[in-house]
Amino acid sequence: MILAIDTASRALSIALGDGRGVSFAAHQMRSRGQAENLMPMIARGFRATGCAPGDLTGLAVTVGPGTFTGLRIGLAAARAMRVALNIPLFGMTALEVLAAEAASRFPDRPVLAALDARRDQVYAQMFRRAAPPFAECSSAPMAVAAEGAALMAVPGTVLIGNGAALVAPHVAGETVVLDGAEPDARHLLRLAAARSLPSYPVPAPGPLYLRAPDAKLPTRR
């Protein structure tokens, strides 16, 4: 049994399952309160499935890009459980998880995953072919203006993510726009189940930060 956790963006989601499917999933849109609600959500998943923490054979977590606070919450919880349970932890970027969702709906299409990064930017990554369960990336994840992200798209591209609507007006040619999509732990779980989990105690994955935080420490006078 694998527990997948996503807190990278504007949603909080978890999923429990294995290679045969998802046994439990919960997804909430939250601008705040992820830290207070993550563990109760996981406990609800254990109750619903009859699974105990000791039954877990692996963990999966999104590592970014996303909000700084959200990433820290998900990674801290996953790392703590990894050590306590002595099980492997699988890390995946939020953009790869979005591409996996696009692949489940539009297989074999190119995908541009985009998350709103504010400051007139998106976190974006282009995938040349989204064939389930994995997508073949053709660019590195980056923080870029929407116009710059649009230059990566080709005709027939599927735009997915809460930044898709920002990119779409700048894309030349036909596209499919899946606006508002957030990374979902169900797709993260499927990716983890389809890929060999790293052996413990391989170092835990770290956060993927593509730019400096918005918050600044006050300058001493």
MDAnalysis code that builds the backbone (N, CA, C; Angstrom):
import MDAnalysis as mda
import numpy as np

u = mda.Universe.empty(663, n_residues=221, atom_resindex=np.repeat(np.arange(221), 3), trajectory=True)
u.add_TopologyAttr("name", ["N", "CA", "C"] * 221)
u.add_TopologyAttr("resid", np.arange(1, 222))
u.add_TopologyAttr("resname", ["MET", "ILE", "LEU", "ALA", "ILE", "ASP", "THR", "ALA", "SER", "ARG", "ALA", "LEU", "SER", "ILE", "ALA", "LEU", "GLY", "ASP", "GLY", "ARG", "GLY", "VAL", "SER", "PHE", "ALA", "ALA", "HIS", "GLN", "MET", "ARG", "SER", "ARG", "GLY", "GLN", "ALA", "GLU", "ASN", "LEU", "MET", "PRO", "MET", "ILE", "ALA", "ARG", "GLY", "PHE", "ARG", "ALA", "THR", "GLY", "CYS", "ALA", "PRO", "GLY", "ASP", "LEU", "THR", "GLY", "LEU", "ALA", "VAL", "THR", "VAL", "GLY", "PRO", "GLY", "THR", "PHE", "THR", "GLY", "LEU", "ARG", "ILE", "GLY", "LEU", "ALA", "ALA", "ALA", "ARG", "ALA", "MET", "ARG", "VAL", "ALA", "LEU", "ASN", "ILE", "PRO", "LEU", "PHE", "GLY", "MET", "THR", "ALA", "LEU", "GLU", "VAL", "LEU", "ALA", "ALA", "GLU", "ALA", "ALA", "SER", "ARG", "PHE", "PRO", "ASP", "ARG", "PRO", "VAL", "LEU", "ALA", "ALA", "LEU", "ASP", "ALA", "ARG", "ARG", "ASP", "GLN", "VAL", "TYR", "ALA", "GLN", "MET", "PHE", "ARG", "ARG", "ALA", "ALA", "PRO", "PRO", "PHE", "ALA", "GLU", "CYS", "SER", "SER", "ALA", "PRO", "MET", "ALA", "VAL", "ALA", "ALA", "GLU", "GLY", "ALA", "ALA", "LEU", "MET", "ALA", "VAL", "PRO", "GLY", "THR", "VAL", "LEU", "ILE", "GLY", "ASN", "GLY", "ALA", "ALA", "LEU", "VAL", "ALA", "PRO", "HIS", "VAL", "ALA", "GLY", "GLU", "THR", "VAL", "VAL", "LEU", "ASP", "GLY", "ALA", "GLU", "PRO", "ASP", "ALA", "ARG", "HIS", "LEU", "LEU", "ARG", "LEU", "ALA", "ALA", "ALA", "ARG", "SER", "LEU", "PRO", "SER", "TYR", "PRO", "VAL", "PRO", "ALA", "PRO", "GLY", "PRO", "LEU", "TYR", "LEU", "ARG", "ALA", "PRO", "ASP", "ALA", "LYS", "LEU", "PRO", "THR", "ARG", "ARG"])
u.atoms.positions = np.array([
    [0.850, -1.187, 0.000],
    [0.000, 0.000, 0.000],
    [0.895, 1.249, 0.000],
    [0.570, 2.218, -0.852],
    [1.332, 3.458, -0.977],
    [0.442, 4.632, -0.575],
    [1.012, 5.576, 0.157],
    [0.330, 6.826, 0.487],
    [0.953, 7.933, -0.335],
    [0.137, 8.646, -1.099],
    [0.594, 9.769, -1.912],
    [0.047, 11.066, -1.334],
    [0.893, 12.098, -1.299],
    [0.545, 13.386, -0.688],
    [0.877, 14.509, -1.650],
    [-0.062, 15.428, -1.829],
    [0.225, 16.651, -2.593],
    [-0.247, 17.875, -1.825],
    [0.684, 18.794, -1.594],
    [0.358, 20.087, -0.978],
    [1.073, 21.207, -1.733],
    [1.472, 20.957, -2.987],
    [2.365, 21.874, -3.695],
    [1.692, 23.160, -4.137],
    [0.403, 23.111, -4.411],
    [-0.232, 24.282, -5.016],
    [-1.405, 24.756, -4.169],
    [-2.560, 24.956, -4.795],
    [-3.710, 25.514, -4.095],
    [-4.663, 24.449, -3.577],
    [-4.216, 23.211, -3.614],
    [-5.066, 22.110, -3.168],
    [-4.314, 21.267, -2.155],
    [-5.072, 20.500, -1.411],
    [-4.548, 19.501, -0.493],
    [-5.172, 18.184, -0.909],
    [-4.339, 17.189, -1.227],
    [-4.908, 15.909, -1.632],
    [-4.023, 14.766, -1.186],
    [-4.659, 13.645, -0.908],
    [-3.949, 12.409, -0.595],
    [-4.628, 11.265, -1.337],
    [-3.896, 10.164, -1.495],
    [-4.465, 8.954, -2.087],
    [-3.773, 7.750, -1.475],
    [-4.528, 6.697, -1.266],
    [-4.023, 5.422, -0.762],
    [-4.378, 4.345, -1.770],
    [-3.398, 3.502, -2.092],
    [-3.671, 2.422, -3.027],
    [-2.401, 1.684, -3.390],
    [-2.509, 0.863, -4.458],
    [-1.362, 0.081, -4.912],
    [-1.414, -0.002, -6.426],
    [-0.666, -0.950, -6.995],
    [-0.636, -1.075, -8.444],
    [-1.967, -1.463, -9.060],
    [-2.899, -1.938, -8.254],
    [-4.206, -2.349, -8.779],
    [-5.207, -1.206, -8.819],
    [-4.927, -0.092, -8.131],
    [-5.845, 1.030, -8.170],
    [-5.815, 1.863, -6.907],
    [-6.674, 2.873, -6.885],
    [-6.775, 3.803, -5.762],
    [-7.868, 3.319, -4.821],
    [-7.517, 3.092, -3.560],
    [-8.493, 2.623, -2.568],
    [-9.204, 3.774, -1.871],
    [-8.510, 4.918, -1.731],
    [-9.100, 6.083, -1.074],
    [-8.426, 7.323, -1.633],
    [-9.216, 8.366, -1.844],
    [-8.661, 9.642, -2.291],
    [-9.486, 10.773, -1.703],
    [-8.814, 11.854, -1.352],
    [-9.485, 13.058, -0.857],
    [-8.775, 14.267, -1.450],
    [-9.555, 15.268, -1.803],
    [-9.011, 16.455, -2.469],
    [-9.785, 17.672, -1.987],
    [-9.066, 18.669, -1.493],
    [-9.692, 19.907, -1.032],
    [-8.952, 21.101, -1.621],
    [-9.705, 22.097, -2.083],
    [-9.102, 23.363, -2.495],
    [-8.918, 24.206, -1.247],
    [-7.670, 24.653, -1.002],
    [-7.371, 25.402, 0.216],
    [-6.346, 26.482, -0.069],
    [-6.639, 27.699, 0.349],
    [-5.649, 28.771, 0.281],
    [-4.785, 28.783, 1.540],
    [-5.275, 28.122, 2.592],
    [-4.521, 28.006, 3.840],
    [-5.074, 26.820, 4.625],
    [-4.390, 26.459, 5.711],
    [-4.880, 25.384, 6.567],
    [-4.435, 23.994, 6.155],
    [-3.463, 23.902, 5.242],
    [-3.004, 22.575, 4.837],
    [-2.340, 21.832, 5.994],
    [-1.549, 22.556, 6.784],
    [-0.831, 21.917, 7.888],
    [-1.797, 21.313, 8.894],
    [-2.896, 22.017, 9.188],
    [-3.850, 21.539, 10.187],
    [-4.718, 20.398, 9.663],
    [-4.877, 20.297, 8.354],
    [-5.817, 19.333, 7.799],
    [-5.170, 18.111, 7.150],
    [-3.855, 18.154, 6.925],
    [-3.211, 17.033, 6.246],
    [-3.290, 15.739, 7.050],
    [-2.850, 15.755, 8.314],
    [-2.839, 14.515, 9.086],
    [-4.241, 13.981, 9.377],
    [-5.230, 14.838, 9.691],
    [-6.599, 14.310, 9.832],
    [-7.112, 13.673, 8.544],
    [-6.723, 14.225, 7.390],
    [-7.138, 13.631, 6.121],
    [-6.501, 12.255, 5.932],
    [-5.227, 12.142, 6.287],
    [-4.550, 10.849, 6.193],
    [-5.196, 9.839, 7.143],
    [-5.516, 10.275, 8.367],
    [-6.175, 9.383, 9.329],
    [-7.525, 8.911, 8.797],
    [-8.245, 9.803, 8.122],
    [-9.532, 9.416, 7.537],
    [-9.341, 8.353, 6.453],
    [-8.258, 8.496, 5.691],
    [-7.953, 7.500, 4.674],
    [-7.646, 6.139, 5.269],
    [-6.900, 6.121, 6.370],
    [-6.609, 4.851, 7.036],
    [-7.891, 4.198, 7.536],
    [-8.780, 4.999, 8.137],
    [-10.031, 4.439, 8.650],
    [-10.883, 3.884, 7.518],
    [-10.939, 4.609, 6.409],
    [-11.798, 4.199, 5.297],
    [-11.315, 2.918, 4.625],
    [-10.010, 2.710, 4.608],
    [-9.451, 1.540, 3.933],
    [-9.144, 0.382, 4.878],
    [-9.179, 0.652, 6.180],
    [-8.782, -0.367, 7.134],
    [-7.289, -0.586, 7.174],
    [-6.558, 0.340, 6.591],
    [-5.100, 0.258, 6.538],
    [-4.509, 0.970, 7.750],
    [-3.391, 0.473, 8.245],
    [-2.658, 1.104, 9.337],
    [-1.335, 1.632, 8.792],
    [-0.728, 2.621, 9.455],
    [0.560, 3.124, 8.968],
    [1.578, 2.017, 8.735],
    [1.588, 1.004, 9.574],
    [2.537, -0.083, 9.426],
    [2.308, -0.933, 8.184],
    [1.148, -0.783, 7.544],
    [0.858, -1.527, 6.317],
    [1.449, -0.863, 5.083],
    [1.892, 0.364, 5.223],
    [2.438, 1.087, 4.071],
    [3.771, 0.487, 3.643],
    [3.957, 0.361, 2.340],
    [5.227, -0.108, 1.782],
    [6.000, 1.025, 1.110],
    [5.352, 2.165, 0.917],
    [6.018, 3.297, 0.287],
    [5.208, 4.565, 0.409],
    [5.865, 5.679, 0.158],
    [5.258, 7.009, 0.195],
    [5.603, 7.745, -1.085],
    [4.762, 8.688, -1.467],
    [5.024, 9.539, -2.625],
    [4.586, 10.955, -2.294],
    [5.342, 11.936, -2.782],
    [5.027, 13.332, -2.487],
    [5.433, 14.211, -3.667],
    [4.672, 15.268, -3.915],
    [5.081, 16.250, -4.924],
    [6.126, 17.170, -4.313],
    [7.174, 17.461, -5.077],
    [8.311, 18.233, -4.565],
    [8.333, 19.668, -5.084],
    [7.366, 20.056, -5.905],
    [7.338, 21.391, -6.452],
    [7.353, 21.336, -7.972],
    [7.373, 22.469, -8.623],
    [7.305, 23.813, -8.031],
    [5.921, 24.094, -7.465],
    [5.876, 25.084, -6.597],
    [4.613, 25.442, -5.977],
    [4.832, 26.477, -4.901],
    [3.895, 26.551, -3.975],
    [4.018, 27.523, -2.897],
    [5.049, 27.049, -1.887],
    [5.814, 27.959, -1.340],
    [6.882, 27.588, -0.417],
    [6.322, 26.910, 0.830],
    [5.262, 27.478, 1.401],
    [4.683, 26.895, 2.609],
    [4.097, 25.531, 2.318],
    [3.360, 25.415, 1.226],
    [2.739, 24.142, 0.875],
    [3.754, 23.039, 0.681],
    [4.829, 23.339, -0.033],
    [5.855, 22.327, -0.271],
    [6.468, 21.836, 1.029],
    [6.737, 22.764, 1.923],
    [7.354, 22.379, 3.194],
    [6.432, 21.464, 4.004],
    [5.119, 21.750, 3.976],
    [4.165, 20.940, 4.740],
    [4.155, 19.501, 4.237],
    [3.997, 19.315, 2.937],
    [3.939, 17.971, 2.381],
    [5.236, 17.201, 2.538],
    [6.353, 17.863, 2.258],
    [7.651, 17.194, 2.360],
    [7.986, 16.843, 3.810],
    [7.684, 17.742, 4.736],
    [7.984, 17.458, 6.146],
    [7.195, 16.246, 6.633],
    [5.907, 16.178, 6.280],
    [5.085, 15.044, 6.702],
    [5.590, 13.742, 6.084],
    [5.897, 13.779, 4.790],
    [6.348, 12.568, 4.109],
    [7.700, 12.102, 4.637],
    [8.594, 13.043, 4.879],
    [9.916, 12.672, 5.401],
    [9.812, 12.075, 6.807],
    [8.952, 12.660, 7.633],
    [8.788, 12.141, 8.992],
    [8.245, 10.717, 8.964],
    [7.264, 10.457, 8.117],
    [6.691, 9.115, 8.021],
    [7.706, 8.139, 7.438],
    [8.512, 8.603, 6.506],
    [9.556, 7.753, 5.917],
    [10.500, 7.232, 6.991],
    [10.928, 8.126, 7.884],
    [11.863, 7.732, 8.932],
    [11.164, 6.853, 9.971],
    [9.960, 7.244, 10.388],
    [9.254, 6.508, 11.430],
    [8.903, 5.089, 10.999],
    [8.556, 4.933, 9.701],
    [8.104, 3.632, 9.213],
    [9.196, 2.851, 8.487],
    [10.337, 3.514, 8.229],
    [11.460, 2.852, 7.574],
    [11.063, 2.323, 6.191],
    [10.418, 3.210, 5.402],
    [9.966, 2.837, 4.065],
    [10.447, 3.876, 3.059],
    [10.512, 3.520, 1.770],
    [11.014, 4.455, 0.758],
    [10.028, 5.576, 0.454],
    [10.586, 6.686, -0.019],
    [9.797, 7.868, -0.374],
    [10.107, 8.254, -1.808],
    [9.065, 8.414, -2.615],
    [9.154, 8.719, -4.033],
    [8.772, 10.181, -4.238],
    [9.607, 10.960, -4.928],
    [9.304, 12.367, -5.200],
    [9.027, 12.606, -6.670],
    [8.045, 13.455, -6.958],
    [7.666, 13.763, -8.344],
    [7.323, 15.239, -8.421],
    [7.637, 15.892, -9.526],
    [7.274, 17.304, -9.627],
    [5.780, 17.454, -9.869],
    [5.252, 18.580, -9.455],
    [3.829, 18.855, -9.656],
    [3.487, 18.919, -11.134],
    [4.434, 19.376, -11.955],
    [4.194, 19.475, -13.397],
    [4.122, 18.090, -14.036],
    [4.932, 17.156, -13.575],
    [4.857, 15.780, -14.074],
    [3.530, 15.133, -13.684],
    [3.046, 15.442, -12.498],
    [1.762, 14.895, -12.065],
    [0.630, 15.450, -12.928],
    [0.687, 16.732, -13.243],
    [-0.311, 17.318, -14.141],
    [-0.246, 16.672, -15.524],
    [0.965, 16.446, -16.028],
    [1.121, 15.807, -17.338],
    [0.532, 14.401, -17.326],
    [0.670, 13.706, -16.198],
    [0.086, 12.365, -16.091],
    [-1.433, 12.427, -16.159],
    [-2.024, 13.478, -15.568],
    [-3.477, 13.636, -15.666],
    [-3.891, 13.880, -17.115],
    [-3.142, 14.745, -17.811],
    [-3.447, 14.995, -19.225],
    [-3.322, 13.711, -20.037],
    [-2.313, 12.899, -19.705],
    [-2.097, 11.646, -20.430],
    [-3.266, 10.686, -20.252],
    [-3.893, 10.716, -19.074],
    [-5.019, 9.818, -18.825],
    [-6.242, 10.209, -19.639],
    [-6.292, 11.468, -20.079],
    [-7.448, 11.964, -20.833],
    [-7.154, 12.142, -22.321],
    [-5.922, 12.494, -22.637],
    [-5.526, 12.719, -24.027],
    [-4.188, 12.020, -24.291],
    [-4.175, 10.690, -24.350],
    [-2.912, 9.970, -24.541],
    [-2.259, 10.320, -25.875],
    [-0.935, 10.335, -25.843],
    [-0.115, 10.554, -27.035],
    [-0.191, 11.974, -27.586],
    [-0.699, 12.899, -26.804],
    [-0.694, 14.301, -27.226],
    [0.439, 15.032, -26.502],
    [1.048, 16.055, -27.144],
    [2.017, 16.889, -26.410],
    [1.299, 17.672, -25.323],
    [1.992, 17.909, -24.209],
    [1.385, 18.566, -23.049],
    [2.276, 19.706, -22.575],
    [1.649, 20.829, -22.274],
    [2.331, 21.929, -21.591],
    [1.643, 22.113, -20.247],
    [2.339, 21.757, -19.169],
    [1.808, 21.917, -17.821],
    [2.226, 23.275, -17.286],
    [1.267, 24.023, -16.727],
    [1.557, 25.381, -16.255],
    [0.801, 25.668, -14.968],
    [1.535, 26.126, -13.968],
    [0.952, 26.559, -12.707],
    [1.188, 28.050, -12.531],
    [0.179, 28.753, -12.043],
    [0.294, 30.191, -11.811],
    [1.342, 30.454, -10.727],
    [2.414, 31.150, -11.092],
    [3.487, 31.458, -10.146],
    [3.411, 32.891, -9.638],
    [2.368, 33.608, -10.056],
    [2.214, 35.020, -9.719],
    [3.382, 35.825, -10.297],
    [3.460, 37.100, -9.959],
    [4.478, 37.992, -10.519],
    [4.473, 37.944, -12.047],
    [3.294, 37.728, -12.663],
    [3.163, 37.637, -14.120],
    [3.984, 36.492, -14.701],
    [4.135, 35.407, -13.937],
    [4.869, 34.241, -14.403],
    [4.066, 32.973, -14.180],
    [4.496, 31.916, -14.863],
    [3.971, 30.582, -14.620],
    [5.154, 29.646, -14.413],
    [4.921, 28.571, -13.648],
    [5.851, 27.460, -13.617],
    [5.417, 26.535, -14.747],
    [6.308, 26.248, -15.671],
    [5.888, 25.520, -16.865],
    [6.905, 24.458, -17.254],
    [6.402, 23.411, -17.912],
    [7.251, 22.370, -18.471],
    [6.518, 21.745, -19.656],
    [7.270, 21.508, -20.728],
    [6.706, 20.925, -21.943],
    [7.048, 19.440, -22.008],
    [6.056, 18.661, -22.409],
    [6.215, 17.212, -22.554],
    [5.862, 16.852, -23.994],
    [6.781, 16.200, -24.680],
    [6.571, 15.942, -26.103],
    [5.497, 14.899, -26.360],
    [5.295, 14.023, -25.398],
    [4.302, 12.961, -25.579],
    [3.840, 12.504, -24.207],
    [2.565, 12.565, -23.985],
    [2.023, 12.151, -22.688],
    [1.386, 10.785, -22.846],
    [2.193, 9.751, -22.757],
    [1.688, 8.386, -22.879],
    [1.622, 7.767, -21.497],
    [0.457, 7.338, -21.056],
    [0.347, 6.791, -19.711],
    [1.320, 5.637, -19.498],
    [1.904, 5.482, -18.271],
    [1.655, 6.392, -17.157],
    [2.647, 7.543, -17.077],
    [3.693, 7.548, -17.952],
    [4.725, 8.564, -17.833],
    [4.710, 9.492, -19.043],
    [5.117, 10.723, -18.809],
    [5.215, 11.703, -19.881],
    [6.686, 11.952, -20.196],
    [6.991, 12.102, -21.480],
    [8.360, 12.348, -21.920],
    [8.578, 13.861, -21.984],
    [9.424, 14.369, -21.093],
    [9.618, 15.821, -21.052],
    [10.535, 16.269, -22.181],
    [10.266, 17.458, -22.696],
    [11.121, 18.054, -23.732],
    [11.725, 19.368, -23.260],
    [11.447, 19.755, -22.022],
    [12.075, 20.942, -21.440],
    [12.210, 20.727, -19.944],
    [13.067, 21.500, -19.336],
    [13.179, 21.491, -17.881],
    [12.058, 22.340, -17.287],
    [11.647, 22.088, -16.048],
    [10.679, 22.986, -15.405],
    [11.301, 24.361, -15.219],
    [10.512, 25.405, -15.428],
    [11.045, 26.768, -15.359],
    [9.978, 27.743, -14.891],
    [10.437, 28.861, -14.345],
    [9.561, 29.995, -14.041],
    [9.743, 30.989, -15.178],
    [8.655, 31.288, -15.885],
    [8.759, 32.074, -17.109],
    [7.467, 32.855, -17.312],
    [7.538, 33.949, -18.062],
    [6.330, 34.687, -18.410],
    [5.418, 33.807, -19.258],
    [4.121, 34.055, -19.186],
    [3.170, 33.241, -19.942],
    [3.492, 33.246, -21.432],
    [3.917, 34.386, -21.943],
    [4.272, 34.468, -23.367],
    [5.442, 33.558, -23.698],
    [6.404, 33.474, -22.781],
    [7.543, 32.601, -23.001],
    [7.164, 31.136, -22.947],
    [6.280, 30.786, -22.023],
    [5.815, 29.403, -21.948],
    [5.080, 29.008, -23.221],
    [4.309, 29.934, -23.777],
    [3.530, 29.643, -24.979],
    [4.415, 29.298, -26.169],
    [5.629, 29.800, -26.190],
    [6.538, 29.525, -27.308],
    [6.931, 28.057, -27.371],
    [6.783, 27.334, -26.267],
    [7.142, 25.913, -26.251],
    [6.057, 25.047, -26.869],
    [4.835, 25.551, -26.935],
    [3.700, 24.748, -27.403],
    [3.765, 24.532, -28.909],
    [3.230, 23.402, -29.334],
    [3.102, 23.069, -30.749],
    [1.619, 22.828, -31.030],
    [1.196, 22.838, -32.303],
    [-0.211, 22.577, -32.599],
    [-0.686, 21.253, -32.005],
    [-1.853, 21.303, -31.391],
    [-2.418, 20.114, -30.769],
    [-2.009, 19.911, -29.332],
    [-1.257, 20.850, -28.765],
    [-0.811, 20.732, -27.381],
    [-1.983, 20.787, -26.408],
    [-1.914, 19.976, -25.360],
    [-2.870, 20.051, -24.257],
    [-2.263, 20.951, -23.193],
    [-2.926, 22.052, -22.881],
    [-2.504, 22.945, -21.813],
    [-3.252, 22.554, -20.542],
    [-2.500, 22.291, -19.469],
    [-3.144, 21.852, -18.239],
    [-2.527, 22.560, -17.041],
    [-3.359, 22.840, -16.036],
    [-2.901, 23.478, -14.816],
    [-3.625, 24.781, -14.553],
    [-3.472, 25.304, -13.340],
    [-4.160, 26.550, -13.019],
    [-3.532, 27.756, -13.692],
    [-2.442, 27.542, -14.437],
    [-1.855, 28.611, -15.242],
    [-2.143, 28.468, -16.719],
    [-2.918, 27.448, -17.102],
    [-3.179, 27.190, -18.521],
    [-3.893, 28.365, -19.199],
    [-4.845, 28.971, -18.483],
    [-5.596, 30.085, -19.075],
    [-4.713, 31.306, -19.302],
    [-3.632, 31.431, -18.537],
    [-2.707, 32.545, -18.733],
    [-1.859, 32.342, -19.987],
    [-1.577, 31.086, -20.295],
    [-0.728, 30.765, -21.444],
    [-1.522, 30.707, -22.745],
    [-2.746, 30.208, -22.683],
    [-3.540, 29.919, -23.879],
    [-3.657, 31.085, -24.859],
    [-3.895, 32.339, -24.415],
    [-4.047, 33.423, -25.387],
    [-2.798, 33.699, -26.217],
    [-1.658, 33.210, -25.782],
    [-0.406, 33.495, -26.474],
    [0.058, 32.351, -27.365],
    [-0.720, 31.256, -27.392],
    [-0.338, 30.090, -28.179],
    [-0.921, 30.194, -29.582],
    [-0.068, 29.999, -30.571],
    [-0.528, 29.977, -31.959],
    [-0.910, 28.546, -32.320],
    [-2.070, 28.382, -32.920],
    [-2.496, 27.055, -33.320],
    [-3.495, 26.451, -32.362],
    [-4.027, 25.308, -32.749],
    [-5.073, 24.633, -31.981],
    [-4.504, 24.039, -30.697],
    [-5.237, 24.200, -29.598],
    [-4.851, 23.609, -28.319],
    [-6.093, 23.084, -27.609],
    [-5.863, 22.226, -26.640],
    [-6.903, 21.797, -25.700],
    [-6.521, 22.393, -24.355],
    [-7.430, 23.141, -23.733],
    [-7.123, 23.826, -22.485],
    [-7.879, 23.176, -21.333],
    [-7.125, 22.626, -20.382],
    [-7.697, 22.066, -19.157],
    [-7.340, 23.028, -18.032],
    [-8.060, 24.127, -17.977],
    [-7.735, 25.201, -17.034],
    [-8.209, 24.844, -15.628],
    [-7.465, 25.332, -14.640],
    [-7.867, 25.167, -13.255],
    [-7.441, 23.862, -12.623],
    [-6.843, 22.962, -13.396],
    [-6.423, 21.676, -12.832],
    [-5.298, 21.888, -11.818],
    [-5.393, 21.184, -10.723],
    [-4.358, 21.190, -9.692],
    [-3.703, 19.813, -9.641],
    [-2.452, 19.715, -9.220],
    [-1.862, 18.383, -9.028],
    [-2.745, 17.549, -8.102],
    [-2.927, 16.295, -8.454],
    [-3.833, 15.422, -7.707],
    [-3.063, 14.185, -7.250],
    [-3.178, 13.857, -5.963],
    [-2.438, 12.731, -5.402],
    [-2.808, 11.404, -6.057],
    [-3.983, 11.297, -6.659],
    [-4.355, 10.048, -7.333],
    [-3.405, 9.750, -8.484],
    [-3.043, 10.776, -9.249],
    [-2.124, 10.578, -10.368],
    [-0.700, 10.359, -9.858],
    [-0.352, 11.029, -8.764],
    [0.946, 10.784, -8.144],
    [1.043, 9.335, -7.683],
    [-0.018, 8.813, -7.099],
    [-0.038, 7.424, -6.646],
    [0.164, 6.468, -7.817],
    [-0.507, 6.716, -8.925],
    [-0.359, 5.838, -10.092],
    [1.071, 5.862, -10.630],
    [1.686, 7.045, -10.616],
    [3.076, 7.145, -11.062],
    [3.998, 6.360, -10.136],
    [3.795, 6.499, -8.835],
    [4.637, 5.797, -7.871],
    [4.448, 4.289, -7.974],
    [3.206, 3.845, -8.170],
    [2.935, 2.408, -8.258],
    [3.515, 1.811, -9.535],
    [3.592, 2.600, -10.594],
    [4.109, 2.102, -11.870],
    [5.627, 2.146, -11.934],
    [6.244, 2.915, -11.062],
    [7.698, 3.049, -11.049],
    [8.244, 2.396, -9.791],
    [9.419, 1.794, -9.911],
    [10.035, 1.154, -8.746],
    [10.370, 2.202, -7.695],
    [9.863, 2.025, -6.492],
    [10.171, 2.941, -5.409],
    [11.645, 2.825, -5.031],
    [12.293, 3.942, -4.719],
    [13.698, 3.871, -4.307],
    [13.835, 3.121, -2.998],
    [14.928, 2.414, -2.865],
    [15.149, 1.640, -1.642],
    [15.502, 2.565, -0.489],
    [14.942, 2.271, 0.678],
    [15.321, 2.995, 1.893],
    [16.673, 2.432, 2.334],
    [17.668, 3.225, 2.783],
    [17.559, 4.644, 3.128],
    [18.182, 5.590, 2.107],
    [17.827, 5.475, 0.825],
    [18.240, 6.477, -0.157],
    [17.769, 7.845, 0.333],
    [18.590, 8.900, 0.178],
    [18.184, 10.223, 0.682],
    [16.798, 10.626, 0.196],
    [16.043, 11.250, 1.078],
    [14.689, 11.702, 0.728],
    [14.755, 12.813, -0.306],
    [13.754, 12.921, -1.188],
    [13.745, 14.010, -2.179],
    [13.621, 15.361, -1.501],
    [14.204, 16.363, -2.124],
    [14.128, 17.731, -1.609],
    [13.181, 18.573, -2.429],
    [12.882, 19.783, -1.981],
    [11.956, 20.662, -2.703],
    [12.566, 21.222, -3.973],
    [11.722, 21.435, -4.969],
    [12.134, 22.073, -6.216],
    [11.664, 23.524, -6.186],
    [12.586, 24.438, -5.921],
    [12.286, 25.865, -5.923],
    [12.855, 26.465, -7.208],
    [12.024, 27.152, -7.972],
    [12.475, 27.732, -9.230],
    [12.782, 29.218, -9.127],
    [12.508, 29.806, -7.977],
    [12.858, 31.208, -7.764],
    [12.859, 31.501, -6.273],
    [13.345, 32.661, -5.909],
    [13.416, 33.061, -4.506],
    [12.007, 33.301, -3.970],
    [11.801, 33.157, -2.661],
    [10.466, 33.380, -2.074],
    [10.039, 34.834, -2.201],
    [8.696, 35.039, -2.215],
    [8.159, 36.399, -2.277],
    [8.436, 37.160, -0.992],
    [8.365, 36.464, 0.145],
    [8.550, 37.127, 1.430],
    [10.026, 37.488, 1.623],
    [10.295, 38.638, 2.157],
    [11.636, 39.102, 2.409],
    [11.800, 39.420, 3.891],
    [12.969, 39.080, 4.428],
    [13.250, 39.450, 5.809],
    [13.427, 40.954, 5.911],
    [12.944, 41.565, 7.004],
    [13.099, 43.005, 7.157],
    [14.566, 43.381, 7.253],
    [14.895, 44.515, 6.656],
    [16.283, 45.006, 6.692],
    [16.530, 45.746, 7.983],
    [17.620, 45.398, 8.646],
    [17.961, 46.083, 9.888],
    [18.459, 47.500, 9.575],
    [18.005, 48.423, 10.389],
    [18.450, 49.804, 10.213],
    [19.637, 50.081, 11.127],
])
